[in-house]
Amino acid sequence: MVSDPLLFSFSLVDTGAILFLLVYFVITLSDLECDYLNAQQCCSKLNMWVLPKLIAHGFLSVLLLLHAHWILTLANIPLAVWLAYEYFTVPTGNTGVFDPTEIHNRGQLKKHMRDCMIYLGYYLIFFFIYLYCLIISLLQGDPLQRNEDSTEF
């Protein structure tokens, strides 16, 4: 297994990448809302990134589970399950989670935008939690005591 600082460094990078991806989702959906993109272009751009987002979050959840960070794992599992449910319950005939024929019907665009904002808030909170855990894991032990041991003759 890897050390905790390395695990939390990876968690920060992974969460940061997902945050950038979610900002891309919000920008693309808002471009569709303002008619800068057509539905086909928007949905093909977004569907390409749905599975990598699921894999990144699932891999992070598994790593946290393997390192016995139970509280963080329990906090990550519901979103991993929801992302998997969203991905695997796409109706037959749709091109993916974002379908160009359905995105303007029944408020689907607003729903997708709301979901992206919820995910953005979730990952932003966890980015700072992982940053805190990284700092705590780097400061394990007494840093003043370590300096005194190295100066003794």
N, C-alpha and C positions, 0 to 999 in steps of 0.2 A: 504494500500500500504506500501511497505517497504521504508526505507530511501534511499537516493541517494548513500551514501557510501556502503550500503549493496548491492544495485543494481550493482554498478560498481565493487564491489568485486566479485559478481557472474559472471559478464561479463568477468572479468579477468580469473577466473577459467574456465569458459566455452570456451573462446577463446584459453586459454592455452591447454585445452584438445583437441580441434580441431587441434591446431598446432601439438601436439604430434601425433595425428591420421594421419595428412597429411604427417609428416615425415615418419611414418610407410608406407603410400601409396607409397611414393617416393622410399623407400628402397625396398619394395616388387616389384615394377615395374622395378627397376634397377636389382634386382635379376632375374626377368624374362628375361630382356634384355641380361643378361650375362649367361643365361641358368643354373642358380643355382636352379631355380624352373621351373616346367612345367606349361603350361598355365592353366590347370584345377586347380592346387593348388593355383596359384596366384589369379585367378579370384574368387575362392570360398572364399579366405581370404579377398579380397577387397570388394566383394559384401555384406559381412556380416556387414560392417561398413558404407555403403552408407546411409542407412535409419537413423541410429543414428546421423550421421553428419547433415543430413537434419533437423531432429527433434531439435537438439541442436541449430542450427542456427535460425530455425523458432521460437523456444521458446524465444531466446534472442531478436529477432526482435519484438515479441509480447510484451515482458516485456518493451522494450524501448518505444514502442507505448503507452502502458498503463501509463507510467510515464511521458509522454509528452516530450520526448527528440526527437523532430521532425527531427533535422538534422541527428542525429545518426540513426534514424529509416529510413529516406530516403536513407541514405548511405548503410543500410543493406538490404533493400527490393530487390534491383536488384539481388543480389547474392542469396537470398532466392528463388526468382522466377526462377532464372537460375537453381539452384539445384533441385527444384521441377520439372521443365521442363525436365531436364536430367533424373530424376528418373521415371517420368510418361510417357515418350515417348520412352521407351525401346521397340524395335520391338518384335512382338510376335515370340516366338521360342528361343529368347535369354534368358540366365539364369539371366541376370541382366545388370547393366550399363557396367560391365566388363564381356564380353562374351569370353570364351576360343576359340571358333571357329573363331571369328572375330578379336581377338586382334592383330594377326600378319598380317592381311589383310589391305591394303590401308593406312598404316601408323597409325593405331589405337593406337599402343603402344606409338608412339611419341606424338600423340594427347593427350592421357591420361597423359603422363608425363608432357607435356606443361601445361595442365589444372591444374595439381597438383602444379606445380611451381607458377602459377598465384594465385591459392587459398592460397598457402603458403605466398606469398607476401602480399596479401590482409589481411589475418588474422594477420600477423606480424605487419603490419601498425596499424590495429585496436587494437591489444594488447596494443601498446604504447598509442594510443588515450584513451583507457579505463583506463590505468594507470594514464595518465594525468588527466582525469575526476575524478578519485578516489582521487587523491591528492588534486585537487581543491575543491571537495566536503567535504573532511576532514578539509580543511583550511577555510571553510566558516566563515566569520566574521573576526574580528581582534584578533589573538591569544594573542597579548600583552595586549589588553584591558581585556581579560578574566582573566589573571594573576593578574592584578591590582585590579579587583573587589574582588578577594578572599582574598587579604591581608589587606583590610580595616577593622577597628574595629567598 
